Each structure stands twice: as C-alpha cells, then as structure tokens.
Amino acid sequence: MKLYFHVTGHGQPLIILHGLFGSGDNWYTLSNFFGEKFRVWAVDQRNHGRSPHSDTFDYRSMAADIDDLMIHEGISSACFIGHSMGGKTAMEFALTHQEKVERLVVVDISPRSYPPQHDAIFEAMFSLDLAKYQTRSELDAALSGKIQEYPVRQLLLKNVARDENSNFKWKIDIKAIHKNYSKVNVAISSQIPFEKPTLFLRGSKSKYITDEDIPAIKSLFPHASFAVVENAGHWVHAEAPGEFGRIVMEFLTHN
C-alpha cells in the first residue's frame, strides 16, 4: 500500500509513526524540530489521515507498508519514532527488518497485549451524524457529551474533513479500524531480539508502560533505555513537546 507522508528537513532519514486515531499532521511541529538534523517522513498509517483504506489492519501489514515506503523513497535504513499503535508498528518493523532500522524510539507503549481501552471513543464516533453539523465547534460540543477530555476530542476531530459538497466526512476508516481493533491490542513478539539502540519513553501520568513490562521489553530489545516525561500522560509528545523533543533528539544524535 502506498502511504501518504509529509517530508521535511535534511540529514539521516527519520520515520515517524502516529498512534490510533492520529495522523502525521499531529507531528508537524516536532517534525520541523527533528528536521533540523534529520530528513523526516511523517507518515499516515493505513486507514488514517490521507492514506488508503483497507479491511486488512494488523501490524504485519502496517510494517509491510513501511517497507514499501522505504523502497519507494530509496531509504536503505532510518531511525524510527512510533507512538502507541505506531510504536507497535515500529517494534514489529524493527524486529522483522533489523537491517533497515538504526535507532528506535517507542513512545508510551510496551510490546505486551492490552485490554480494550477505546470503546467509549468508538461509541462516540459512531454516534456522531456528521451530516447534522455545520461547524467544528458544533461537532466538538456534540462529542463533549461522551468524551470529556478536550485534547482527545481535538485529536478525533482532526479526522474530519469536507467532501465535495462541503459536508463533513470521516477521513479515518472507522469501520475497518473497529472491526480489527483486537489486532491493534495484540502483543509484539519475535524469536530474534532487536540489537540496536532503543528508547522507551513514557509520560509519568500514563500506565501504558509499567515496571512489570521491563523484563519483556528487555527480552526483545536488550539495549533498551528508558525515560520519563514528568506531568505528561499518554499523548506525551503533544502534552510536553519541548521536553519530549529534547530527550528524543539527544538519544537519536548520541554517538
């Protein structure tokens, strides 16, 4: 599948993979920051943003999409940043295409399986009749009855666009994602560990990575290091972009 992406900067290739319900646009500011030292590809994964839709939605397929992108763009190897679902895609890719990954940054996710945590978001999105609304503020007000957190609503509303008749539509393939949601929550596994530098970065307010996850992480990523951004939750890169950027840039450029 030919994915949509935005490219900025100059230097060693860096590929950024967003999380569930996200897109490469969520990384615009940080892409410019990393673009001071890297050539950055901010990617829309399948069924997200401006990339094609498919009923097939699992980490093997999403990793294959990244391989296709690298071949098409002439990238022999790259550094990777992946948040949440994108972190699992990046882990899958690193474990199956080790020669194509130089350094790996996994943001607020571990390789283990997770219980369903987005049922309320799916319910809110399916309940929203986009044709009834004229403005984004109206959409936000409608979502607020089911989703109290303003940043989460804004993330979801980035997936809304206008069609040829100026009516709202979902850019995201919410049906395909919901149908395959259990595959988003599966564990990442491999018989062969990834032997290159890896950083697991989490927000102090998030529970997606715990101390109990460290042995499993180390078994797959034996050279893993860990960092915490204080007073940040799961969307650590959006909540504390300055500190996040500093930590990641230091890791990526460390000799």
C-alpha positions as a printed Julia matrix, in Angstrom:
255×3 Matrix{Float64}:
   0.0     0.0    0.0
   1.31    3.46  -0.92
   1.01    5.59   2.2
   0.65    9.34   2.41
   3.51   11.17   4.11
   4.98   14.63   4.6
   8.73   15.15   4.26
  10.79   17.89   5.84
  14.38   18.6    6.85
  17.78   17.3    5.75
  20.08   14.59   7.02
  19.75   10.98   8.12
  16.26    9.53   7.47
  13.79    9.56  10.38
  10.34    7.98  10.07
   7.56    8.98  12.49
   4.51    6.75  13.05
   1.43    8.13  14.83
  -0.96    6.33  17.16
  -4.55    5.13  16.84
  -6.91    7.87  15.54
  -3.87   10.04  14.75
  -2.03   11.12  11.61
   1.3    12.51  10.53
  -0.18   16.01  10.87
  -0.15   15.54  14.67
   3.66   15.63  14.42
   4.01   18.8   12.32
   5.82   20.91  14.92
   8.09   18.11  16.12
   8.83   17.09  12.53
  10.17   20.58  11.92
  12.21   20.36  15.12
  13.73   16.99  14.21
  14.13   18.26  10.65
  16.97   20.49  11.86
  19.17   17.37  11.93
  17.16   14.69  10.08
  15.22   14.15   6.88
  11.81   13.41   8.42
   8.98   11.35   6.95
   5.76   11.89   8.99
   3.54    9.04   7.82
  -0.21    8.44   7.79
  -0.64    4.72   8.51
  -3.28    2.76   6.59
  -6.9     3.69   7.4
  -5.68    7.0    8.85
  -5.21   10.53   7.54
  -4.82   10.69   3.77
  -3.57    7.12   3.31
  -5.66    4.42   1.6
  -8.24    2.35   3.45
  -8.24   -1.43   3.77
 -10.16   -4.13   5.61
  -6.77   -5.65   6.45
  -5.45   -3.89   9.52
  -2.7    -5.57  11.57
   0.91   -4.96  12.46
   2.36   -7.27   9.84
   0.52   -5.35   7.12
   1.42   -1.96   8.59
   5.09   -2.97   8.81
   4.94   -4.11   5.17
   3.56   -0.68   4.27
   6.63    0.94   5.84
   8.93   -1.39   3.92
   7.16   -0.4    0.68
   7.55    3.29   1.59
  11.27    2.91   2.21
  11.79    1.06  -1.07
   9.78    3.68  -2.98
  11.67    6.55  -1.32
  15.08    4.93  -1.7
  15.68    4.74   2.06
  18.1     1.95   2.92
  17.85    2.49   6.69
  16.3     5.02   9.08
  15.71    5.97  12.67
  12.13    5.48  13.88
   9.77    7.17  16.32
   6.46    5.43  16.99
   3.72    6.46  19.41
   1.26    3.93  20.85
  -0.08    1.93  17.87
   2.72    3.47  15.81
   5.16    2.27  18.45
   3.96   -1.28  17.95
   4.25   -0.9   14.17
   7.79    0.37  14.66
   8.63   -2.52  17.01
   7.24   -5.04  14.51
   9.26   -3.44  11.73
  12.47   -3.32  13.76
  12.17   -6.97  14.74
  11.47   -8.14  11.17
  13.66   -5.67   9.2
  16.57   -5.13  11.56
  18.97   -4.02   8.85
  16.64   -1.12   7.98
  16.41    0.39  11.48
  19.29    2.34  13.04
  17.69    3.61  16.25
  14.2     3.11  17.62
  12.1     5.35  19.87
   8.93    3.77  21.27
   6.55    6.27  22.87
   4.27    5.17  25.72
   3.58    1.59  24.68
   5.13   -1.78  25.5
   5.22   -4.98  23.4
   2.6    -6.7   25.57
  -1.09   -7.15  24.75
  -3.58   -4.61  26.11
  -7.24   -4.87  27.05
  -9.71   -2.77  25.01
  -9.46    0.84  26.12
 -11.18    2.82  23.36
 -14.76    1.54  23.41
 -16.1     4.93  24.53
 -14.28    6.67  21.67
 -15.65    4.24  19.09
 -19.14    4.68  20.5
 -18.83    8.47  20.35
 -17.57    8.46  16.77
 -20.23    6.05  15.53
 -22.96    8.05  17.26
 -21.95   11.29  15.54
 -24.12   12.01  12.49
 -21.73   14.31  10.66
 -24.4    15.5    8.21
 -26.22   17.3   11.01
 -23.41   19.75  11.75
 -22.1    22.86  10.02
 -19.08   23.82  12.13
 -16.31   22.11  14.04
 -17.41   23.82  17.22
 -20.8    22.11  16.84
 -19.04   18.77  16.39
 -16.92   19.4   19.46
 -20.0    20.25  21.51
 -21.7    17.06  20.34
 -18.68   14.93  21.25
 -18.32   16.58  24.66
 -21.35   14.68  25.95
 -19.43   11.4   25.59
 -15.77   12.5   25.72
 -14.91   14.99  28.43
 -11.21   15.43  27.62
 -10.79   18.38  25.24
  -7.41   17.19  23.79
  -8.92   13.81  22.93
 -11.85   15.49  21.16
  -9.45   17.67  19.2
  -7.44   14.61  18.18
 -10.59   12.91  16.92
 -11.83   15.99  15.08
  -8.58   16.17  13.11
 -10.03   13.13  11.33
 -12.95   15.16   9.97
 -12.79   16.76   6.51
 -15.21   18.28   3.99
 -16.47   16.33   0.98
 -17.14   17.77  -2.49
 -20.45   19.14  -1.23
 -18.8    20.81   1.79
 -20.38   18.29   4.16
 -18.32   16.77   6.95
 -16.91   13.25   6.49
 -14.52   10.99   8.33
 -11.06   10.73   6.77
 -10.33    7.77   9.03
 -11.79    4.35   8.13
 -13.5     3.94  11.46
 -15.37    0.78  10.43
 -12.24   -1.11   9.36
 -10.36    0.02  12.48
 -13.21   -1.02  14.78
 -13.58   -4.38  13.01
  -9.86   -5.09  13.55
  -9.5    -3.39  16.92
  -8.49   -6.61  18.69
  -5.49   -6.82  16.33
  -4.33   -3.38  17.48
  -4.14   -4.68  21.05
  -2.08   -7.83  20.39
   1.42   -8.41  21.71
   4.5    -7.95  19.54
   6.77  -11.0   19.63
   9.9   -12.35  17.95
  12.39  -15.16  18.35
  15.21  -12.77  17.44
  15.77   -9.61  19.52
  16.49   -6.18  18.07
  20.12   -5.5   18.95
  20.37   -1.75  18.25
  19.8     1.29  20.49
  16.18    1.64  21.58
  14.48    4.2   23.81
  11.17    3.59  25.57
   9.73    6.96  26.56
   6.58    7.37  28.66
   4.57   10.05  30.42
   4.62    9.96  34.21
   0.81   10.06  34.34
   0.39    7.16  31.92
   0.08    3.46  32.79
   0.85    2.1   29.32
   4.41    1.21  30.35
   4.94   -0.15  33.86
   7.92   -1.56  35.75
   6.44   -5.02  35.19
   6.87   -4.54  31.43
  10.64   -4.06  31.62
  11.68   -7.76  31.5
   9.57   -8.4   28.39
  10.9    -5.24  26.77
  14.48   -6.21  27.55
  13.99   -9.68  26.11
  13.05   -8.2   22.74
  15.13   -5.01  22.94
  18.19   -5.86  25.07
  19.78   -2.45  24.51
  16.67   -0.56  25.6
  16.94    2.51  27.77
  14.03    4.25  29.5
  12.98    7.85  30.05
  10.01    9.56  31.7
   8.48   12.95  30.9
   7.02   14.34  34.1
   3.44   15.63  34.26
   2.55   14.11  30.89
   0.07   11.4   30.01
  -0.26    9.01  27.08
  -0.02   11.76  24.46
   3.33   12.79  25.89
   4.61   14.35  22.64
   1.59   16.67  22.48
   1.47   17.48  26.21
   5.18   18.22  26.65
   6.65   18.7   23.16
   9.68   20.66  24.35
  10.89   18.06  26.85
   9.9    15.23  24.55
  11.86   16.72  21.65
  14.91   17.33  23.8
  15.04   13.76  25.13
  14.46   12.15  21.74
  16.91   14.38  19.87
  19.59   13.62  22.47
  19.0     9.89  22.03
  18.93    9.98  18.23
  22.13   12.03  17.93
  24.13   10.32  20.67
  27.33    8.77  19.33
